[in-house]
Amino acid sequence: MPNPAILTVDDDPAVSRAVARDIRRRYGDRYRVVRADSAEAALEALRELKLRGEQVAVLIADYRMPQMNGIEFLEAAMDLFPSARRVLLTAYADTDAAINAINVVDLDHYLLKPWHPPEEKLYPVLDSLLEAWLATGATPTSDLRVVGHRWSAPSFAARDFLARNLVPFRWVLADEPEGAELLAAAGTSANDVPLIVTADGKSLVQPTEADLAAHVGLATTPAADFYDLVVVGAGPAGLGAAVYGASEGLRTVLIERRATGGQAGQSSRIENYLGFPDGVSGAQLTDRARRQALRFGAELLSAREVVALEDGGVARVLRFADGSTVAAHTVVLATGVSYRMLTAPGLAELTGRGCFYGSVASEAPNCSGEDVYIVGGANSAGQAAVHFSRYARRVHLLIRGADLTRSMSSYLIEQIARIDTIEVHPTTEVVGGAGGKHLEQLTLRDTRTGDVRNVDTSWLFVFIGAEPCTDWLDGAVARDRRGFVLTGPDLTRGGRRPPGWTLPRDPYHLESSMPGVFAAGDVRAESVKRVASAVGEGAMAVSLVHRYLEAQ
Ligand SMILES: Cc1cc2nc3c(=O)[nH]c(=O)nc-3n(C[C@H](O)[C@H](O)[C@H](O)COP(=O)(O)OP(=O)(O)OC[C@H]3O[C@@H](n4cnc5c(N)ncnc54)[C@H](O)[C@@H]3O)c2cc1C
């Protein structure tokens, strides 16, 4: 695998050459220096690196560049390589802009020009940034390869799983020479993709997510049998609960069935989360929250689905699909919601082969120059439209209503209106999909006129409301008619405590009908469906956990 890249971009060719030369001199044996003379050229180079599955360790951008300045470039680059460290090259006069950029693009460092002597001013900075980058796990030795077909749903699922769990890998097409060689070496054929080849040379053919997780170093089994707190679901609410629980000394394990970050991890840009005035991508927020939880000592189990909750007297017992269990004094349910599926004929078979649920940021570069269709009128669909417009030829946003005003925040409506390549199609629904190996055509209907038309496309991203997947809690905790978990005051409406409740007190605010089991975030009935409120509820649930434990 090629060495990871350090990318520098400066529109002044002399400066561009000088910075690349100094970096190459010290790091050339371990890192590849990629040099660009404009932000556009640098983004193009990054897209190529992304498509080739290569890694970028550090991005160094000049602040003053025509068309797109260094901050704007770093912002766009973050979507492609969120864990790359970011440096802005500035003149003394621009230090204010650089300081502002610390918030805008989560800048790691600003470097004043000239940087000579590099031994004093450049190398110490790069040494510490490279160290920080290596500590994210995106190490150059992690030569994990996924061999598959572009339009194979299981290949997509494996890539999506790794990408959403922030595990670096290289995507190799089965019909490329390297893919064919790896398939032959593993004694398998192109019909059995994906083939996963791990850094130590082990190969896995069509692995389950649990096998894949275990082989790429994600923990899948609890280290202990008993904890103070088990958190189910590693979205913002679960991560919030794990950070506060572990930092306050509770033995805490966080269990996630798919990928840390939950829905928020899918968001290309969260603009309304406190402390990030210029937005933060879901991948970045997740990466930081996960590292924070681990640093405080929380255990994180991946690719493990909890399928039952039992009242074991003093303990609360959670059962996994394979029958094994983990027990704790207390539980926080933070399982959020999942997207509803479109029921139009033909689409179910094309899921993962052109038809995707939620935003699949890793697919965006593959849509370059093509027409993308997005279904949904809420913020999640709007964010996806903005994100995909950076790659696609045209983004078509299909909404049921007459306009976006009832369902989308005005900042996003304004953003969309400013992007020429996004077209909003009001009163439009998808009534069919067709394709062979992958999605090729959609049938759309205008709900006002009844007119039906076919459009050619390979890309459909669906964001149409969500529901809690809480059937596994049936009989364990009280839920409302739609499956959301009832807590606190919602359980004592009419002055009566919930059936089976034995304690001489009412349930605490986020407590469910099983004492010691709390619910936080989107899965909780009447919750506000927002990142900030999910994180806040996760933290609040931990303070109630302490209150519960003290009373035991
Ligand atoms: C694309 C998109 C963009 C968004 N943009 C914004 C925004 O800009 N601002 C904003 O405030 N909000 C935004 N939201 C909403 C926000 O992301 C959610 O409100 C928030 O993520 C809810 O957090 P949560 O932890 O409650 O649940 P989730 O984020 O849904 O996480 C729940 C987690 O639990 C896991 N899980 C579920 N069941 C089990 C089980 N049985 N066992 C183990 N694990 C399980 C799931 O896999 C998931 O990872 C957006 C949502 C989406 C989808």
The ligand as a MOL file (V3000), in Angstrom:
LIG
                    3D

  0  0  0     0  0            999 V3000
M  V30 BEGIN CTAB
M  V30 COUNTS 53 58 0 0 0
M  V30 BEGIN ATOM
M  V30 1 C -28.7600 12.5530 8.0630 0
M  V30 2 C -29.1940 13.1500 9.3910 0
M  V30 3 C -28.8980 14.4740 9.6760 0
M  V30 4 C -29.2510 15.0320 10.9110 0
M  V30 5 N -28.9190 16.3240 11.1590 0
M  V30 6 C -29.1640 16.8650 12.3760 0
M  V30 7 C -28.7500 18.1800 12.6840 0
M  V30 8 O -28.1730 18.8890 11.8490 0
M  V30 9 N -29.0040 18.6540 13.9230 0
M  V30 10 C -29.6370 17.9200 14.8790 0
M  V30 11 O -29.7760 18.3900 16.0010 0
M  V30 12 N -30.0730 16.6770 14.6070 0
M  V30 13 C -29.8560 16.1210 13.3800 0
M  V30 14 N -30.2910 14.8570 13.0880 0
M  V30 15 C -31.0090 14.1130 14.1320 0
M  V30 16 C -30.0260 13.5320 15.1470 0
M  V30 17 O -28.9660 12.8770 14.4560 0
M  V30 18 C -30.7210 12.5610 16.0850 0
M  V30 19 O -31.7130 13.2570 16.8060 0
M  V30 20 C -29.7250 11.9490 17.0610 0
M  V30 21 O -28.7290 11.2070 16.3600 0
M  V30 22 C -30.4320 11.0100 18.0390 0
M  V30 23 O -29.4600 10.4100 18.8360 0
M  V30 24 P -29.7450 9.0360 19.5970 0
M  V30 25 O -28.4640 8.6790 20.2650 0
M  V30 26 O -30.9500 9.1810 20.4300 0
M  V30 27 O -30.1150 7.9560 18.4890 0
M  V30 28 P -29.3850 7.4650 17.1570 0
M  V30 29 O -28.5270 8.5260 16.6180 0
M  V30 30 O -30.4900 6.9310 16.3130 0
M  V30 31 O -28.4540 6.2650 17.6490 0
M  V30 32 C -28.9830 5.0650 18.1170 0
M  V30 33 C -27.9350 3.9690 18.0090 0
M  V30 34 O -28.4150 2.7930 18.6470 0
M  V30 35 C -28.0500 1.6500 17.8920 0
M  V30 36 N -28.9900 0.5640 18.2170 0
M  V30 37 C -30.3240 0.5260 17.9520 0
M  V30 38 N -30.8650 -0.6090 18.4250 0
M  V30 39 C -29.8500 -1.3090 19.0100 0
M  V30 40 C -29.7900 -2.5870 19.6850 0
M  V30 41 N -30.8870 -3.3340 19.8820 0
M  V30 42 N -28.5750 -3.0090 20.1380 0
M  V30 43 C -27.4470 -2.2570 19.9790 0
M  V30 44 N -27.4690 -1.0360 19.3510 0
M  V30 45 C -28.6510 -0.5740 18.8810 0
M  V30 46 C -28.1890 2.1360 16.4580 0
M  V30 47 O -27.4330 1.3230 15.5600 0
M  V30 48 C -27.6450 3.5650 16.5590 0
M  V30 49 O -26.2600 3.6270 16.3370 0
M  V30 50 C -29.9640 14.2600 11.8660 0
M  V30 51 C -30.2980 12.9420 11.5710 0
M  V30 52 C -29.9190 12.3780 10.3490 0
M  V30 53 C -30.2690 10.9620 10.0470 0
M  V30 END ATOM
M  V30 BEGIN BOND
M  V30 1 1 1 2
M  V30 2 1 2 3
M  V30 3 2 2 52
M  V30 4 2 3 4
M  V30 5 1 4 5
M  V30 6 1 4 50
M  V30 7 2 5 6
M  V30 8 1 6 7
M  V30 9 1 6 13
M  V30 10 2 7 8
M  V30 11 1 7 9
M  V30 12 1 9 10
M  V30 13 2 10 11
M  V30 14 1 10 12
M  V30 15 2 12 13
M  V30 16 1 13 14
M  V30 17 1 14 15
M  V30 18 1 14 50
M  V30 19 1 15 16
M  V30 20 1 16 17
M  V30 21 1 16 18
M  V30 22 1 18 19
M  V30 23 1 18 20
M  V30 24 1 20 21
M  V30 25 1 20 22
M  V30 26 1 22 23
M  V30 27 1 23 24
M  V30 28 2 24 25
M  V30 29 1 24 26
M  V30 30 1 24 27
M  V30 31 1 27 28
M  V30 32 2 28 29
M  V30 33 1 28 30
M  V30 34 1 28 31
M  V30 35 1 31 32
M  V30 36 1 32 33
M  V30 37 1 33 34
M  V30 38 1 33 48
M  V30 39 1 34 35
M  V30 40 1 35 36
M  V30 41 1 35 46
M  V30 42 1 36 37
M  V30 43 1 36 45
M  V30 44 2 37 38
M  V30 45 1 38 39
M  V30 46 1 39 40
M  V30 47 2 39 45
M  V30 48 1 40 41
M  V30 49 2 40 42
M  V30 50 1 42 43
M  V30 51 2 43 44
M  V30 52 1 44 45
M  V30 53 1 46 47
M  V30 54 1 46 48
M  V30 55 1 48 49
M  V30 56 2 50 51
M  V30 57 1 51 52
M  V30 58 1 52 53
M  V30 END BOND
M  V30 END CTAB
M  END
